[in-house]
């Protein structure tokens, strides 16, 4: 019985810490995604070691009848003191109060 109670407490504390964790704004989430998600870097030929800078956003456009949003993003990446400008649109899904990058739909504009 003590083992089950311990497991329940651990699960509860894990859920509590996750839900009380830092919530990112959409802008912060997009900057994090540009810096961390491999498909974004690959589609835009951004080297792994590049620094992301000067991020600007267009309007967040909902796709009618879905939880999908498209956002235009411009940013620079800096590598060996050379700056390259990138413009692209990314697809996000709204989940409650947050947005998740769509690795299936988002990424390349091929």
C-alpha positions as CSV (number, residue, x, y, z in Angstrom):
1,X,0.0,0.0,0.0
2,X,2.8,2.4,0.8
3,X,4.4,1.7,-2.6
4,X,1.2,2.6,-4.4
5,X,0.8,5.8,-2.3
6,X,4.4,6.8,-3.2
7,X,3.7,6.2,-6.9
8,X,0.5,8.3,-6.8
9,X,2.4,11.1,-5.0
10,X,5.2,11.1,-7.5
11,X,2.8,11.2,-10.4
12,X,0.8,14.0,-8.8
13,X,4.0,16.1,-8.1
14,X,5.2,15.5,-11.7
15,X,1.9,16.7,-13.1
16,X,1.8,19.7,-10.8
17,X,5.4,20.7,-11.6
18,X,4.7,20.4,-15.3
19,X,1.5,22.4,-15.2
20,X,3.0,25.1,-13.0
21,X,6.1,25.4,-15.1
22,X,7.0,28.5,-17.0
23,X,4.5,29.3,-19.8
24,X,6.0,30.7,-22.9
25,X,4.4,33.4,-25.0
26,X,3.8,32.5,-28.7
27,X,6.8,34.8,-29.6
28,X,9.1,33.0,-27.0
29,X,7.9,29.6,-28.3
30,X,8.6,30.5,-31.9
31,X,12.1,31.8,-31.0
32,X,12.7,28.6,-29.1
33,X,11.5,26.4,-32.0
34,X,13.6,28.2,-34.5
35,X,16.6,27.6,-32.3
36,X,15.9,24.0,-31.4
37,X,13.7,22.2,-33.9
38,X,15.8,20.4,-36.5
39,X,13.2,20.5,-39.3
40,X,13.1,24.3,-39.2
41,X,16.8,24.5,-39.3
42,X,17.1,21.9,-42.1
43,X,14.4,23.6,-44.2
44,X,16.1,27.0,-44.0
45,X,19.7,25.7,-44.1
46,X,20.4,27.1,-40.7
47,X,23.6,25.5,-39.3
48,X,23.3,23.9,-35.9
49,X,25.8,26.3,-34.3
50,X,24.2,29.5,-35.8
51,X,22.9,32.1,-33.5
52,X,19.3,33.3,-34.1
53,X,18.7,37.1,-34.0
54,X,16.3,39.8,-35.0
55,X,13.1,37.7,-35.0
56,X,10.0,39.5,-36.2
57,X,6.5,38.1,-36.7
58,X,3.6,38.7,-39.0
59,X,0.0,38.1,-38.1
60,X,-1.2,34.8,-36.6
61,X,-3.7,33.7,-39.2
62,X,-6.2,31.0,-38.2
63,X,-7.2,28.3,-40.7
64,X,-11.0,28.3,-40.6
65,X,-12.6,25.2,-39.0
66,X,-9.3,24.0,-37.5
67,X,-7.0,24.7,-34.5
68,X,-4.3,25.4,-37.1
69,X,-2.6,28.8,-37.3
70,X,-0.1,30.1,-39.9
71,X,2.4,32.7,-38.9
72,X,5.0,34.5,-41.1
73,X,8.4,34.8,-39.4
74,X,11.5,36.7,-40.4
75,X,14.8,36.3,-38.6
76,X,18.6,36.4,-39.1
77,X,21.1,33.7,-38.3
78,X,24.6,34.6,-37.5
79,X,27.5,32.2,-38.2
80,X,31.2,33.3,-38.1
81,X,30.1,37.0,-38.0
82,X,28.2,36.5,-41.3
83,X,24.4,37.3,-41.2
84,X,21.8,35.5,-43.3
85,X,18.2,36.6,-43.5
86,X,15.4,34.1,-43.5
87,X,11.7,34.6,-44.3
88,X,9.2,31.7,-43.9
89,X,5.8,30.8,-42.6
90,X,5.2,28.1,-40.0
91,X,2.1,26.2,-39.0
92,X,1.2,25.9,-35.3
93,X,-1.7,24.1,-33.6
94,X,-3.4,25.8,-30.7
95,X,-3.6,23.5,-27.6
96,X,-5.5,25.3,-24.8
97,X,-3.5,28.5,-24.2
98,X,-0.4,27.4,-26.0
99,X,0.7,26.7,-29.5
100,X,2.7,23.7,-30.8
101,X,4.8,23.7,-34.0
102,X,3.5,21.3,-36.5
103,X,6.3,19.0,-37.5
104,X,3.9,17.4,-40.0
105,X,2.6,20.5,-41.8
106,X,5.1,23.2,-40.8
107,X,8.6,23.8,-42.0
108,X,9.4,24.0,-45.7
109,X,7.7,26.1,-48.3
110,X,8.6,23.7,-51.2
